[in-house]
Amino acid sequence: MNTKQKVLIGSILFLFAVLIYLESTEKEPVNWFPSYSKSDKIPLGTYVAYQSLKETLDVPINDISVPPYQFLADSSEAITGNYIFINSSIDFDEAEADRLLDWVSSGNTLFVAGSGIGSRILDTLHLETTYYYDLDNLYTNPIVSLSNPNLQKRKSYYLDIETNASYFSEIDTLNTIVLGQFDLSKEDTVNIEEPKIHFIKQDFGQGDIVIHLMPELFTNYNLLRADNIDYLAAAFSYLDTDRTMYWDRHYINAKSIQTSPLYVFLKNRYMKWAYYMLILGLILWVIFEGKRKQRAIPIVTPLPNKTLEFTETIAGMYLERKDHRSIATYQINYFFDYLRTELLIATGQRDAAFIERLHLKSGKSQEETKRLFDFIEMILASNTVTQEQLERLNKLIEAFKNK
């Protein structure tokens, strides 16, 4: 790694370290996600409500993470008590609603808190809901009161967050008990001028159904404001607190089970940025150091071509021995190899047809070609070759090769 690369990597790591420091020292923003989870301490979680009920009630609170249809159908023991649902909206399908209604009619209590409720239950109870809009008022913060004066410890409860303001537009007046009303605040007004019903109770068979259309009242943000914790006790006083509570964790916006193996790292901001820095370091290492390194291949000087010197040496030996026939034989064999490789002519049978093909391919005259091969055949048939014959053979072959 050269100096320029080291400076570049150092600069990147320094900037990234500064970014991590600034991010880790910055105040973490408030998470306003409406989780309604009993384990979340964020503003719109239900940790305070769950823990308060757990500490004040003498009965167990069982967490139910499966759909209510499955819970009520699969249990081998009789399930009795209060089934509690709290979420921004809860939409039971028809089969599930019928299962819950049968369970309630056998003497149990269903408590549902959500701005939207499944139509099956509403139709069965002859209820209709709608959203309240006040076009002349930009505020959607509700002012809430309880109908029972014994439960209303003060004039009204004020919810300092905006809501969907859902209310019952129609109710079965003969069978429905109004438990609470609300109105939207108007500037600094904290009085309910146009009450809207959001909290009711209705008998169903031998049991009761309690519906609350403002689940924000049961969140951490509201219950920790002033003495709004009293509202929780007042609302749950309509349940039979001597019987088991079943707290639903299926119909909530937050996942009850974290499936990601990196959840622990990514939830903690410090560990999250340490993890990001590790990933960045690995990427930089792959870019600058992860390449396959290879030793420098040394330059090997090729061996000099000694063919010419070797040929001259061998030729000199033959010349000294006056073995002209061997030299002529070698030269003829090399010439035959030339014909086979360059002109693609077989040299095994050197007859008149061979002479005809060769003169056509080589461009030489038929007389010149015949004269060369007559001399070659004479050399091959002779037992001795003179130096003059060897020189003539060489001239004839070189003349034939030259175009």
C-alpha positions as CSV (number, residue, x, y, z in Angstrom):
1,M,0.0,0.0,0.0
2,N,1.5,3.3,-1.0
3,T,1.4,6.6,1.0
4,K,-1.5,8.0,-1.0
5,Q,-3.7,5.0,-0.2
6,K,-2.8,5.2,3.5
7,V,-3.7,8.9,3.6
8,L,-7.0,8.2,1.8
9,I,-8.0,5.4,4.2
10,G,-7.0,7.4,7.2
11,S,-9.1,10.4,6.1
12,I,-12.1,8.2,5.5
13,L,-11.8,6.5,8.9
14,F,-11.4,9.9,10.6
15,L,-14.5,11.3,9.0
16,F,-16.5,8.2,9.8
17,A,-15.3,8.3,13.5
18,V,-16.4,12.0,13.6
19,L,-19.8,11.0,12.2
20,I,-20.2,8.2,14.8
21,Y,-19.3,10.6,17.6
22,L,-21.8,13.2,16.4
23,E,-24.5,10.6,16.0
24,S,-23.9,8.9,19.4
25,T,-23.9,12.2,21.3
26,E,-27.0,13.5,19.6
27,K,-30.2,13.2,21.6
28,E,-32.2,10.3,20.4
29,P,-35.5,11.4,18.8
30,V,-38.8,10.4,20.4
31,N,-40.3,7.3,18.8
32,W,-44.0,8.1,18.2
33,F,-44.8,4.7,16.6
34,P,-48.2,3.5,17.9
35,S,-47.0,0.0,19.0
36,Y,-49.5,-0.6,21.8
37,S,-47.1,-3.2,23.0
38,K,-47.0,-4.0,26.8
39,S,-43.2,-4.2,26.6
40,D,-42.7,-0.8,24.9
41,K,-41.8,2.3,27.0
42,I,-42.2,4.6,24.1
43,P,-45.1,7.2,24.2
44,L,-47.6,5.1,22.4
45,G,-46.8,1.8,24.1
46,T,-48.9,0.2,26.9
47,Y,-46.1,-0.6,29.4
48,V,-47.5,1.6,32.1
49,A,-51.0,0.3,31.7
50,Y,-49.9,-3.3,31.8
51,Q,-47.6,-2.9,34.8
52,S,-50.2,-0.8,36.8
53,L,-52.8,-3.5,36.3
54,K,-50.3,-6.2,37.2
55,E,-49.4,-4.5,40.4
56,T,-52.9,-3.6,41.5
57,L,-54.9,-6.7,40.5
58,D,-54.9,-9.9,42.5
59,V,-55.5,-12.0,39.5
60,P,-53.0,-13.2,36.9
61,I,-52.6,-11.4,33.5
62,N,-51.9,-14.0,30.8
63,D,-50.2,-12.8,27.6
64,I,-51.9,-14.2,24.4
65,S,-49.7,-14.1,21.3
66,V,-51.9,-16.3,19.0
67,P,-55.1,-15.2,17.3
68,P,-58.2,-15.3,19.5
69,Y,-59.9,-17.9,17.3
70,Q,-56.9,-20.3,17.8
71,F,-56.6,-19.5,21.5
72,L,-60.2,-20.1,22.3
73,A,-60.4,-23.3,20.1
74,D,-57.1,-25.0,21.0
75,S,-57.2,-24.7,24.8
76,S,-57.9,-27.9,26.6
77,E,-59.2,-26.1,29.7
78,A,-62.2,-23.9,30.0
79,I,-61.1,-20.2,29.5
80,T,-63.0,-17.8,31.6
81,G,-62.4,-14.2,32.5
82,N,-61.6,-10.9,30.7
83,Y,-60.1,-10.8,27.2
84,I,-58.4,-7.4,26.6
85,F,-57.6,-5.9,23.1
86,I,-55.8,-2.5,22.8
87,N,-54.5,-1.3,19.4
88,S,-55.0,1.6,17.0
89,S,-57.6,-0.6,15.2
90,I,-58.8,-4.1,15.6
91,D,-60.6,-5.9,12.7
92,F,-61.9,-9.3,13.6
93,D,-63.0,-11.5,10.7
94,E,-66.4,-13.1,10.8
95,A,-65.4,-16.5,12.1
96,E,-63.2,-14.9,14.8
97,A,-65.9,-12.5,15.9
98,D,-68.4,-15.3,16.2
99,R,-66.0,-17.3,18.3
100,L,-65.5,-14.3,20.6
101,L,-69.2,-13.6,20.8
102,D,-70.0,-17.2,21.8
103,W,-67.3,-17.0,24.4
104,V,-68.7,-13.8,25.8
105,S,-72.3,-15.1,25.9
106,S,-71.1,-18.0,28.1
107,G,-70.4,-15.5,30.9
108,N,-67.1,-13.7,30.0
109,T,-66.1,-10.1,29.3
110,L,-64.6,-8.7,26.1
111,F,-62.7,-5.4,26.3
112,V,-61.8,-3.8,23.0
113,A,-60.0,-0.5,22.7
114,G,-59.4,0.7,19.2
115,S,-60.5,3.6,16.9
116,G,-61.7,1.0,14.4
117,I,-63.6,-2.2,15.3
118,G,-64.6,-5.1,13.1
119,S,-68.0,-4.7,11.5
120,R,-69.2,-8.1,12.6
121,I,-69.2,-7.1,16.3
122,L,-70.7,-3.7,15.6
123,D,-73.5,-5.1,13.5
124,T,-74.3,-7.7,16.1
125,L,-74.5,-5.0,18.8
126,H,-76.4,-2.6,16.5
127,L,-73.7,0.0,16.7
128,E,-72.2,2.3,14.1
129,T,-69.0,4.4,14.3
130,T,-67.7,7.3,12.4
131,Y,-64.9,9.9,12.6
132,Y,-65.5,13.3,14.1
133,Y,-64.2,16.3,12.1
134,D,-64.6,20.0,13.1
135,L,-63.6,22.1,10.1
136,D,-63.7,25.2,12.2
137,N,-61.2,23.8,14.7
138,L,-57.6,22.8,13.9
139,Y,-57.2,21.1,17.2
140,T,-57.9,17.3,17.4
141,N,-56.8,16.9,21.1
142,P,-59.7,15.3,22.9
143,I,-61.2,16.2,26.3
144,V,-62.6,13.1,27.9
145,S,-65.1,12.5,30.7
146,L,-66.7,9.4,32.4
147,S,-70.4,9.2,32.7
148,N,-70.3,7.7,36.2
149,P,-69.8,10.6,38.6
150,N,-68.3,8.3,41.2
151,L,-65.5,7.4,38.8
152,Q,-64.9,10.9,37.5
153,K,-62.5,12.3,40.1
154,R,-62.1,15.6,38.3
155,K,-64.0,17.6,35.7
156,S,-62.3,16.1,32.6
157,Y,-59.3,14.3,31.3
158,Y,-57.2,16.1,28.7
159,L,-55.2,14.1,26.1
160,D,-52.4,16.1,24.8
161,I,-52.0,14.3,21.5
162,E,-54.0,14.3,18.3
163,T,-56.3,11.4,17.8
164,N,-58.6,10.0,15.0
165,A,-61.6,11.1,17.1
166,S,-63.8,8.1,16.4
167,Y,-67.2,7.9,18.1
168,F,-70.5,6.0,18.1
169,S,-72.9,7.7,15.6
170,E,-75.6,5.2,16.4
171,I,-76.2,2.9,19.5
172,D,-78.8,0.5,20.7
173,T,-80.3,2.8,23.4
174,L,-82.2,0.0,25.1
175,N,-79.2,-2.3,25.7
176,T,-76.2,0.0,25.6
177,I,-74.8,1.8,28.6
178,V,-72.8,5.0,27.8
179,L,-69.6,5.0,29.9
180,G,-67.7,8.0,28.5
181,Q,-67.9,10.9,26.2
182,F,-65.4,13.3,24.6
183,D,-65.1,16.6,22.7
184,L,-62.3,18.2,20.8
185,S,-60.5,21.0,22.6
186,K,-61.0,24.5,21.2
187,E,-58.0,26.7,21.7
188,D,-57.8,27.0,25.5
189,T,-61.2,25.5,26.3
190,V,-61.1,22.4,28.5
191,N,-64.9,21.9,28.7
192,I,-67.0,19.4,26.8
193,E,-69.5,21.4,24.7
194,E,-70.6,18.9,22.1
195,P,-70.2,15.4,23.7
196,K,-69.5,12.4,21.5
197,I,-69.8,8.9,22.8
198,H,-66.6,6.8,22.6
199,F,-67.0,4.4,25.5
200,I,-69.9,2.0,25.9
201,K,-70.9,-1.3,27.6
202,Q,-73.5,-3.8,26.4
203,D,-74.7,-7.1,27.9
204,F,-74.4,-10.0,25.6
205,G,-75.8,-13.3,26.7
206,Q,-74.4,-13.9,30.2
207,G,-71.4,-11.8,29.6
208,D,-70.4,-8.2,28.8
209,I,-68.8,-6.4,25.9
210,V,-66.9,-3.1,26.6
211,I,-65.8,-1.0,23.6
212,H,-63.5,2.0,23.8
213,L,-62.8,4.0,20.6
214,M,-59.9,6.0,22.0
215,P,-57.0,3.6,22.6
216,E,-54.5,6.6,23.0
217,L,-56.0,7.0,26.6
218,F,-54.2,3.8,27.6
219,T,-50.8,4.7,26.3
220,N,-47.8,5.6,28.3
221,Y,-47.9,9.2,27.2
222,N,-51.4,9.8,28.5
223,L,-51.2,7.8,31.7
224,L,-48.0,9.6,32.9
225,R,-49.6,13.0,32.3
226,A,-50.9,14.7,35.5
227,D,-53.2,12.1,37.3
228,N,-54.5,10.5,34.1
229,I,-53.5,7.1,35.6
230,D,-56.9,7.3,37.4
231,Y,-58.6,6.9,34.1
232,L,-57.1,3.5,33.7
233,A,-58.5,2.3,37.0
234,A,-61.9,3.8,36.2
235,A,-62.1,2.2,32.7
236,F,-61.1,-1.2,33.9
237,S,-63.5,-1.1,36.9
238,Y,-66.2,-2.2,34.5
239,L,-64.4,-5.6,34.2
240,D,-64.7,-8.4,36.7
241,T,-61.2,-7.8,38.3
242,D,-61.6,-11.0,40.4
243,R,-61.3,-13.1,37.2
244,T,-58.2,-13.9,35.0
245,M,-57.1,-11.2,32.5
246,Y,-56.1,-12.3,29.0
247,W,-53.9,-9.6,27.4
248,D,-53.8,-9.8,23.6
249,R,-50.4,-9.5,21.9
250,H,-51.6,-10.6,18.5
251,Y,-53.6,-7.6,17.4
252,I,-50.9,-5.0,18.0
253,N,-48.9,-3.0,15.6
254,A,-45.5,-4.0,17.1
255,K,-44.1,-7.4,16.6
256,S,-44.1,-9.5,19.7
257,I,-41.1,-11.5,18.6
258,Q,-38.0,-10.1,17.1
259,T,-36.9,-12.4,14.3
260,S,-33.7,-10.6,13.2
261,P,-30.5,-11.9,14.7
262,L,-29.1,-8.4,14.5
263,Y,-31.9,-6.9,16.6
264,V,-29.7,-6.5,19.7
265,F,-27.1,-4.6,17.7
266,L,-29.4,-2.4,15.7
267,K,-31.6,-1.5,18.6
268,N,-28.7,0.0,20.6
269,R,-27.4,3.1,18.8
270,Y,-23.8,2.7,20.0
271,M,-23.6,-1.0,19.0
272,K,-25.4,-0.1,15.7
273,W,-22.7,2.4,14.7
274,A,-19.9,0.1,15.9
275,Y,-21.4,-2.5,13.6
276,Y,-21.6,-0.1,10.7
277,M,-18.0,0.9,11.3
278,L,-17.0,-2.7,11.2
279,I,-18.7,-3.2,7.9
280,L,-17.1,-0.1,6.5
281,G,-13.7,-1.3,7.6
282,L,-14.2,-4.7,6.0
283,I,-15.2,-3.0,2.7
284,L,-12.1,-0.8,2.8
285,W,-9.9,-3.8,3.5
286,V,-11.4,-5.7,0.6
287,I,-10.9,-2.7,-1.7
288,F,-7.3,-1.9,-0.8
289,E,-5.9,-5.1,0.8
290,G,-8.2,-7.9,-0.2
291,K,-6.9,-8.3,-3.7
292,R,-4.8,-11.4,-4.4
293,K,-1.2,-10.5,-4.2
294,Q,1.3,-12.2,-6.5
295,R,5.1,-12.2,-6.3
296,A,6.9,-10.3,-9.0
297,I,7.8,-12.8,-11.7
298,P,11.6,-12.5,-12.4
299,I,12.6,-11.9,-16.0
300,V,14.2,-15.0,-17.3
301,T,16.5,-14.5,-20.3
302,P,15.5,-17.1,-22.9
303,L,18.2,-19.5,-24.0
304,P,20.0,-18.4,-27.2
305,N,19.1,-20.2,-30.4
306,K,22.1,-22.4,-31.1
307,T,20.5,-24.2,-34.0
308,L,22.6,-22.4,-36.6
309,E,25.8,-23.1,-34.8
310,F,24.8,-26.7,-34.3
311,T,23.9,-27.1,-37.9
312,E,27.2,-25.6,-39.0
313,T,29.1,-27.9,-36.6
314,I,27.4,-31.0,-37.9
315,A,27.8,-29.9,-41.5
316,G,31.5,-29.2,-40.8
317,M,31.9,-32.7,-39.5
318,Y,30.3,-34.3,-42.6
319,L,32.4,-32.1,-44.8
320,E,35.6,-33.0,-43.1
321,R,34.7,-36.7,-43.5
322,K,33.8,-36.1,-47.2
323,D,30.4,-37.8,-46.5
324,H,28.6,-35.9,-49.3
325,R,25.9,-38.5,-49.7
326,S,24.7,-38.2,-46.1
327,I,24.5,-34.4,-46.5
328,A,22.6,-34.8,-49.8
329,T,20.2,-37.3,-48.2
330,Y,19.5,-34.9,-45.3
331,Q,18.9,-32.0,-47.7
332,I,16.5,-34.1,-49.8
333,N,14.5,-35.2,-46.7
334,Y,14.2,-31.6,-45.6
335,F,13.0,-30.6,-49.1
336,F,10.4,-33.4,-49.0
337,D,9.2,-32.1,-45.6
338,Y,8.9,-28.7,-47.1
339,L,6.7,-30.0,-49.9
340,R,4.5,-31.9,-47.4
341,T,4.0,-29.0,-45.0
342,E,4.0,-26.0,-47.4
343,L,2.5,-27.4,-50.6
344,L,0.5,-30.2,-49.0
345,I,1.8,-32.8,-51.5
346,A,2.6,-36.4,-50.4
347,T,6.1,-37.4,-51.4
348,G,5.8,-41.1,-51.0
349,Q,5.2,-41.9,-54.8
350,R,7.1,-39.6,-57.1
351,D,5.7,-40.5,-60.5
352,A,4.4,-38.5,-63.5
353,A,1.2,-37.5,-61.7
354,F,3.2,-36.3,-58.7
355,I,5.4,-34.1,-61.1
356,E,2.2,-32.7,-62.7
357,R,0.6,-31.8,-59.3
358,L,3.8,-30.3,-58.0
359,H,4.5,-28.0,-61.0
360,L,0.9,-26.8,-60.8
361,K,1.1,-26.0,-57.1
362,S,4.6,-24.5,-57.1
363,G,4.2,-22.4,-60.2
364,K,7.4,-23.9,-61.7
365,S,7.5,-25.3,-65.2
366,Q,7.0,-29.0,-65.7
367,E,10.5,-29.3,-67.3
368,E,12.2,-27.6,-64.3
369,T,10.3,-29.7,-61.8
370,K,11.1,-33.0,-63.7
371,R,14.7,-32.0,-64.0
372,L,15.0,-31.5,-60.2
373,F,13.4,-34.8,-59.3
374,D,15.3,-36.7,-61.9
375,F,18.5,-35.4,-60.3
376,I,17.1,-36.2,-56.8
377,E,16.3,-39.8,-57.8
378,M,19.8,-40.1,-59.3
379,I,21.3,-39.0,-56.0
380,L,19.2,-41.3,-53.9
381,A,20.2,-44.3,-56.2
382,S,23.9,-43.5,-56.1
383,N,26.2,-45.0,-53.5
384,T,28.6,-41.9,-53.6
385,V,28.0,-38.3,-54.2
386,T,30.6,-35.8,-55.3
387,Q,31.0,-32.3,-54.0
388,E,30.0,-31.0,-57.4
389,Q,26.8,-33.1,-57.3
390,L,26.0,-31.8,-53.8
391,E,26.5,-28.2,-54.8
392,R,24.2,-28.7,-57.9
393,L,21.5,-30.3,-55.7
394,N,21.6,-27.4,-53.4
395,K,21.3,-24.9,-56.3
396,L,18.3,-26.8,-57.8
397,I,16.4,-27.0,-54.5
398,E,17.0,-23.3,-53.7
399,A,16.0,-22.3,-57.2
400,F,12.8,-24.3,-56.8
401,K,11.9,-22.7,-53.5
402,N,12.4,-19.2,-54.7
403,K,9.2,-17.8,-56.3
